[in-house]
Amino acid sequence: MSQTDRQKRLRLLVRKLNRQRKQQASQIDILCNNLIAAQRAFLIRLHGISFVAQFHKSLLGAADLNDLLRRAGRLLQQELPGAGVSFFLRRGEGCELHVVRSEEARLPEERGPEDCFNSELVDSICKSNRSCSLDDMFGMGLDSSLRGLNRFSLATLPLNDLGRSLGFVLLYRRSPQTLTAAELHTLTPVMCGLSQAIHAARVALHANG
């Protein structure tokens, strides 16, 4: 074999080795990214489980319905920094409002977004018995022209016991902050336990009354 042929074979071999190294490096990158993604997903799931457990534990021993909602509101605010929380609870033909104040969610002189909710809108959200975005609420009759409403990012989560609507939780942040789908997803699992606690508190209230 001539020297020229040897050099050609050597160059081909080097190119082949380089291609193999690049393929291996690419495979290692993909594997590392998959491991990182899996670890991140595990940590998020672990945080969610921890939040649910801590949430339910913190509701134990609430003195009455007001104390229960106050505790629940504070826990939701801890999970959603800077958020305001309002509970709309069905009562007979109407609805009672419980507001957990947040200095970050709105300025002291501002009206809260819960003030923009009329009885028809509240009834529509309760009957829907599902999570509602701002667009959903506009479709149900929320007036987009109301002054100051555009300063907030809004969402609702349903409260129901055995499929029967007890009301809903209104969550909001003052712009430019927004409520993210991931944050709302984290809160959804605690709504069932909170609904049961609200129902139990009301039963106890009527029994004592």
Secondary structure, DSSP 8 states (H G I E B T S, - for coil): --HHHHHHHHHHHHHHHHHHHHHHHHHHHHHHHHHHHHHHHHHHHHHHHHHHHHHHHHHTT--SHHHHHHHHHHHHHHHSTTEEEEEEEEETTEEEEEEE--TTTS-TTS--GGGG--HHHHHHHHHHTS-EEHHHHHHTT--TTSTTGGGEEEEEEEEEETTEEEEEEEEEEETT----HHHHHHHHHHHHHHHHHHHHHHHHHHHH-
